[in-house]
Amino acid sequence: MDRLPLVVNRYMPLEEVSHLAMSRTEQALYDDIIVVDSGKYIGAVSVMSLLNNITKIQIYCAHNSNPLTSLPGNLVIEAKLKELVENNKPFTVFYVDLDNFKAFNDKYGFERGDKALLLTAQILNDSLAFPECRDCFLGHIGGDDFLLIVNPEIDKVIAKYIIENFDRDIRKLYDSDDLSQGFIEVTNRRGQTECFPLMTVSLAAVTNTSLKFKNYLEIGEIAAELKKFAKQNEGSSVVFERKHSENHKGGARN
C-alpha cells in the first residue's frame, strides 16, 4: 500500500496533473492517480487514460485553432466559457478588439494587416507571463477579435500592460509619413478620401466578482455592450463591467 499516492482535485487541468504524474519516482510513475472533490474520494485515473485524453484534447485544439495565430478558436473558447460558468470560480474575461483595423488593412494590404494581428496576439500572450496567471487563457475569436481570461486580482495590471505595449509597438507598422501626421488616408468605394486615426485597442472586461452568470452567453452579451463604450473613448481603453472605466492613454479614469 502506497501511503503517499498522487491525489488531485477533480478540477485540476489535465496538463498540470500530467506534470505531477510524470514528476513521480520511476517506481510510482505508472501508479493510478486518485481524484477527489472537496477532499472526498470520487475515483482513480490511470496514467494511460490521462495521456490518451491529453492527446485527444491537443488534436481537438489543433483542428480548432486560428490558422494565422494558431490560438484556440471559437469551439475551444465556447467550451472554456462554459467551464468558467459551471465552476463559478472568480474570473475576468477580456474581449479585445482593434479600432480602425479595416482602414489599416485597406491602406497597407493583408500582409501588413496580418502582422498587426500577430503583434496583437504576441502582446496578449506576453501579458500572461505574470506569476498570478495560473489558469489564464487566450483565444482568437476571428479577424481582429480576441478573448483573454485572467484572474480578477490582476485584471487592471494586465489591461494596462496590453494598452501600453500595443500603443507603443503598433506604430512600428506604419509608414513614417502617416506616423508623423497621426492618421492614414484611405479611398473608399465611392472614390472619396477618408482619414482614419492610428490603430488603437479596445478592451471590454466582464467579471463574476459582482455578477453571477446562468450561462456563458450572458458574458458575451455584457461584453458587447461594454465594447460600445470602449470604442467611444479616444485612444486605447478598457471598460470594466463593475461600474468603472479606465483610459490608460493619459492615466486612469474612474
N, C-alpha and C positions, 0 to 999 in steps of 0.2 A: 504493500500500500504506500502510495506517494503522499507524504504529509504536506508537501508544498507544490500542489498542482497549479497549472496556469488557470486562473479564474478571471473571466472578463464579464463586463456588463453587456447586456443584450444590444444596447445602442452604440457600442463602440464601433467605429469604422473598421471595415474588413482589412484595410491596409495596415492599420495600427495593430490589429490582432495578429496579422501575419508577421509583422516585425517582432512582436513579443514572442510568438511561437518559434520563429527562426533564431531567436537570441538565446534559446534554452541550451542546456548542455547536450552533447551528442546522444547521451543515453536517454534523454527525455524529449528529443527532437520531434518524434512522431507520436507522442502520447496525446490522447484526446484532450480537448480544451473544454473546461467546464464553463457553462453560461449561466449567469444569474440575473435576476431582476429585483432591485432593492434588497439585495442580499439573499434572496430565495432562489434555490436551485430550480432551473427550468429545463435543463438538458445538457448534452455534450456534443461537441462537433469534432470530427476527425480532421487532421491536417490535410488529408487528400481532398475532403469535401470543401474545406476552406479555400485551398488553392484553385480548385475547379471553379468555384463561384467567383473568385477574383478574376480568373481568366475570362469568364463569361462577361463580367462587367466591363473589363478592358476592351473586349471585342465590341460590345454594345456601344460603349463611349466612342470608340474609333469610327464606327459606322454612322454615328450621330454627331460628329464634330464638324465645326465650320471648316470648309476647305481652305480658306485663306489663313485664319489664325490658329487652326487646329484646336480651338477651345470647344468645350461641350456645347451642343446646340439645343434646340427647343425641347426635344423629348427628355433629355437629361435635366435641363433646367426645370421643366414641369415636375419631374419626379422629385427633384431636390426641394422645390417649394412645398409640395405635398408632404414631404418628410418633415419640413420645418413646422408646419401647422400641426401635424399629428404629434410630434414630440413636445411641442409647446415650450421649447427652451428659448431663452432670450436671443433675439436676432435683430439685425438691421439689414434690410435689403435695399441696395442702391440700384436704381435704374439709370444708366448712363447714356447720354445722347449727345452727339456733336451738333453744334449750331453752325449753319452756313456750310455744311459739308457738300451739299449738292452743287452749290456755286463753285466751290473749290474744285470739285470733280469736273465740272463743265469747263473751267478755266484751264486746268493743268492736265486733264486726262485721267483715265482709270489707273494707270500705273502709279502716278503720284498719289492718287486717291487711296490706293491700296496701302501705300507707305504710311499714310495718315492713320488708317485703321490699324495697321501693325504697330505703329508707335503708340496708339491709344491702348491696345491690348498689352503692350510691354509695360506701360506706366501702371495700368491696373494690376498686372501681375506683380510688379515690384512693390506695390502698396501692401501686398500680403506678406511681406517679409518681416513685419513687426512680430515680436515674440508672442504677443497676445492673440495672434491669428491661429488659433488651434484648429478650428473647424471651418475656416473661411473657404469660399467657393467663388470661382469666376467662370462665367459663361458668355457666349456670344449669341444674342438673340437673332441677329442678322443685320446686314448693312452697317450703319453707324450706331446701332443699339447694343449695349452690353448690360450684363447683370452681375452684381457683386453682392455676396452675402458675408457679413462680418459680425463680430461681437459688439454689442451696443456700447461697451465701455471705451472702445477706441474708434467709434464711427466718425467723430468730429476730426480726429487726428488723420484718419485715412482720407476723408474728404478734402482736408486742407492739403495733404500730400499730392493727391491727384490733380487738384486745380493748379497748384503752384508749378508742378512739373509739366503739366500739359501746356499751360500758358507760356512757359519758357521754351519747351522743345518744339512745339508746333511751328514756331517762327522759322525754324531751320528748313522747312519745306516750301517756303515762299521765295519768289524771286526778290532780289534786293529792291527793285523799283516799287513793287507792290508793298513790300515791307516798310519802306520809307514813307509812303503815302498813307499807310494804315488801312488800305482796303483794296479790293480787286474789282476790275470792270469785266462784266460778262454780258455777251449779247444774247438776248432772249429769242424766243421763237418768232417774235414779230419784228426782229431785226433791230430792236431798241437796246441801247446800252444801259445796264443797271449796275449800281455799285453795291458791294457787299463787304461788311466788316471782316476782319480776320477771324478764323475759326475759334470758337470757344467751346467749353464743355458744360453741360447742364446735368446736375445730379438730383434725382428725386429719391429721398430716403424714407423708407417705411419701416417702422419698428413695432414690435409687440410689447414693449415695456409699458405702454399705456393703453393698448388696444388688444383685444382678443379676436382672433380670426376663426371663422367657422370653416372656411375653405381657402385654398391658395388663390382663387380667382379674385378675392377681395383685395389681396395685396396689389395685384395689377391695376385694379380699378382706382385705388387710392393713389398709386404711383402716377397714373395717367393724369390725374388732377394736379398733383404736385408738380409734374413736369411742365405743365402750362405756366405755372407761377415762376418756375425756374427760368423758363425761356423769356419771360417778360423782363427779367433783370438784365442790366447792361453788363456784358462780360461774363466770365465763367462764374457759376454759382451753384450752391446746394440748398435745397429746401427740404426741411425735415417735417415729418408728419406731426411731431409733438409740439405743434403750435409755435415754432420759431423758425426763422430762416437765417441763412448766413450768406454773405457775399464776400469771398476772400480776395477779390481784386484789390480792394482798399482796406482790408481788415474785416472784422466780424461785424455783423449787423443783426440784432435780435428783433 
